[in-house]
Amino acid sequence: MLGYYGVGKTSLVSQFVNHLFADKYQTTVGVKIDKKTVGVGDREITLMLWDVAGEEDDAPVKLNHVRGASGYLLVADGLRSKTFDAAISIQQRVEAEIGQRPFLLLVNKADQRASWELQDAALAELAGRGWTVLETSAKTGEKVEEAFLTLAAGMLKAQDEGDGEDDG
């Protein structure tokens, strides 16, 4: 889970793992790790969810937490366009650090869509570049499960394709 501070990374994980949402904001210090086992097709996968402290203007995300990651979720807050720009920057830095991995961009706070600063054209432009973009709400649970399961499926597919290349 990567993104600017206050975008809802911890709330998305809490909604996914425990089906809970807390209105009170809690800053993540360092990394918080959760896990959940899910079914993807006929397979089971245990996701180790690293909720990394949010990026701030003067404190970029520490990329040492993403080494060895099989995939990641970028999170932006639809109410703050600055967080969208930060997510794009984080993705570029992560890819430079660990190479291509499955990822999704989650634009959180879909329950407040009418108040978003983010423009639909910006989301469409990323989708046109091949990004998977989902509008989520940690508060209502909208598309939260779908986001994690889509990432899990992408990671399994990448693993299977990688295994096939190694055998040849």
PLY file of the C-alpha trace (Angstrom):
ply
format ascii 1.0
element vertex 168
property float x
property float y
property float z
element edge 167
property int vertex1
property int vertex2
end_header
0.00 0.00 0.00
1.70 3.14 -1.23
0.57 6.72 -1.52
0.48 10.19 -0.03
-0.42 10.58 3.65
-4.11 10.58 4.55
-5.39 8.92 1.36
-6.92 5.94 3.17
-4.31 3.19 2.83
-4.79 1.94 6.39
-8.58 2.23 6.11
-8.59 0.21 2.87
-6.56 -2.56 4.52
-8.83 -2.51 7.58
-11.91 -2.71 5.36
-10.42 -5.60 3.37
-9.06 -7.64 6.29
-11.61 -6.91 9.03
-14.57 -5.29 7.23
-14.17 -2.28 9.52
-13.95 1.46 8.97
-12.89 3.97 11.64
-13.72 7.66 11.16
-10.74 8.64 13.31
-7.55 9.24 11.30
-4.51 7.29 12.48
-1.09 8.06 11.05
0.96 5.02 10.11
4.50 5.19 11.44
6.90 3.07 9.40
5.02 -0.02 8.22
1.98 -1.89 9.49
1.71 -5.50 8.29
-1.51 -7.49 7.98
-2.28 -10.70 6.15
-5.31 -12.34 4.60
-5.79 -15.56 2.69
-8.04 -15.29 -0.37
-9.22 -17.54 -3.14
-8.31 -16.63 -6.71
-9.89 -19.03 -9.15
-9.08 -22.51 -7.86
-6.03 -21.31 -5.92
-5.48 -19.89 -2.46
-3.03 -17.10 -1.85
-1.96 -15.47 1.40
-1.45 -11.76 0.94
1.08 -10.06 3.18
-0.14 -6.47 3.22
2.49 -3.86 3.95
0.81 -0.56 4.76
3.72 1.85 4.28
3.67 5.27 5.95
2.38 7.91 3.55
4.55 10.18 1.49
4.71 13.86 2.40
6.12 16.83 0.50
9.39 16.71 2.41
9.48 12.96 3.08
9.23 10.59 0.09
8.14 6.97 0.55
11.06 4.79 1.60
11.42 2.30 -1.22
13.32 -0.26 0.86
9.88 -1.47 1.99
8.96 -2.53 -1.57
11.98 -4.68 -2.38
10.77 -8.22 -2.87
7.15 -7.14 -3.38
5.15 -9.23 -5.84
2.79 -6.33 -6.47
1.40 -3.17 -4.93
-1.55 -0.87 -4.64
-1.09 2.85 -5.19
-3.70 4.94 -3.40
-4.81 8.48 -4.19
-7.55 10.59 -2.59
-10.10 11.83 -5.11
-10.62 14.92 -2.95
-6.96 16.00 -3.31
-5.45 16.04 -6.82
-1.98 16.44 -5.29
-2.22 12.83 -4.07
-2.86 11.64 -7.64
0.35 13.31 -8.83
2.19 11.76 -5.88
0.88 8.29 -6.80
2.21 8.65 -10.35
5.59 9.76 -9.02
5.71 6.87 -6.53
4.88 4.35 -9.26
7.74 5.63 -11.43
10.19 5.42 -8.51
9.01 1.94 -7.51
9.35 0.65 -11.05
12.86 2.13 -11.29
13.74 0.43 -7.97
12.23 -3.06 -8.40
11.17 -3.29 -12.05
7.71 -3.97 -13.37
5.28 -5.60 -10.96
1.50 -5.89 -11.04
-0.13 -2.81 -9.53
-3.41 -0.93 -9.41
-4.23 2.68 -8.74
-7.04 3.04 -6.22
-8.71 6.43 -6.16
-10.25 6.39 -2.71
-13.24 8.22 -1.25
-15.64 7.25 -4.05
-18.45 7.86 -1.53
-17.64 11.59 -1.93
-17.30 11.50 -5.75
-19.30 14.72 -6.25
-16.62 16.69 -4.36
-13.55 15.24 -6.10
-10.80 17.54 -7.38
-9.60 14.82 -9.72
-10.65 15.09 -13.33
-12.06 12.10 -15.21
-9.69 12.89 -18.10
-6.65 12.26 -15.88
-7.99 8.84 -14.88
-8.86 8.01 -18.48
-5.34 8.98 -19.60
-3.79 6.49 -17.15
-6.26 3.79 -18.15
-5.23 4.47 -21.75
-1.63 3.79 -20.75
-2.63 0.36 -19.44
-3.07 1.22 -15.76
-5.88 -0.48 -13.86
-7.71 2.29 -12.02
-10.48 1.56 -9.51
-12.59 4.05 -7.60
-12.83 2.74 -4.04
-14.35 3.72 -0.74
-12.82 2.41 2.45
-15.87 3.80 4.26
-18.54 1.91 2.29
-16.34 -0.96 1.09
-17.00 -0.09 -2.57
-14.61 -2.05 -4.81
-12.22 -2.76 -1.91
-12.42 -6.55 -2.16
-12.26 -6.29 -5.97
-9.06 -4.23 -5.74
-7.17 -6.74 -3.61
-8.44 -9.75 -5.57
-7.52 -8.11 -8.89
-4.01 -7.49 -7.58
-3.76 -11.07 -6.28
-4.83 -12.43 -9.68
-2.26 -10.21 -11.41
0.50 -11.41 -9.10
-0.39 -15.06 -9.69
-0.44 -14.50 -13.45
2.97 -12.78 -13.34
4.35 -15.62 -11.19
2.99 -18.27 -13.58
4.40 -16.48 -16.61
7.74 -16.10 -14.86
7.80 -19.79 -13.92
7.16 -20.73 -17.54
10.09 -18.62 -18.74
12.44 -20.17 -16.20
11.57 -23.70 -17.36
12.50 -22.94 -20.98
0 1
1 2
2 3
3 4
4 5
5 6
6 7
7 8
8 9
9 10
10 11
11 12
12 13
13 14
14 15
15 16
16 17
17 18
18 19
19 20
20 21
21 22
22 23
23 24
24 25
25 26
26 27
27 28
28 29
29 30
30 31
31 32
32 33
33 34
34 35
35 36
36 37
37 38
38 39
39 40
40 41
41 42
42 43
43 44
44 45
45 46
46 47
47 48
48 49
49 50
50 51
51 52
52 53
53 54
54 55
55 56
56 57
57 58
58 59
59 60
60 61
61 62
62 63
63 64
64 65
65 66
66 67
67 68
68 69
69 70
70 71
71 72
72 73
73 74
74 75
75 76
76 77
77 78
78 79
79 80
80 81
81 82
82 83
83 84
84 85
85 86
86 87
87 88
88 89
89 90
90 91
91 92
92 93
93 94
94 95
95 96
96 97
97 98
98 99
99 100
100 101
101 102
102 103
103 104
104 105
105 106
106 107
107 108
108 109
109 110
110 111
111 112
112 113
113 114
114 115
115 116
116 117
117 118
118 119
119 120
120 121
121 122
122 123
123 124
124 125
125 126
126 127
127 128
128 129
129 130
130 131
131 132
132 133
133 134
134 135
135 136
136 137
137 138
138 139
139 140
140 141
141 142
142 143
143 144
144 145
145 146
146 147
147 148
148 149
149 150
150 151
151 152
152 153
153 154
154 155
155 156
156 157
157 158
158 159
159 160
160 161
161 162
162 163
163 164
164 165
165 166
166 167
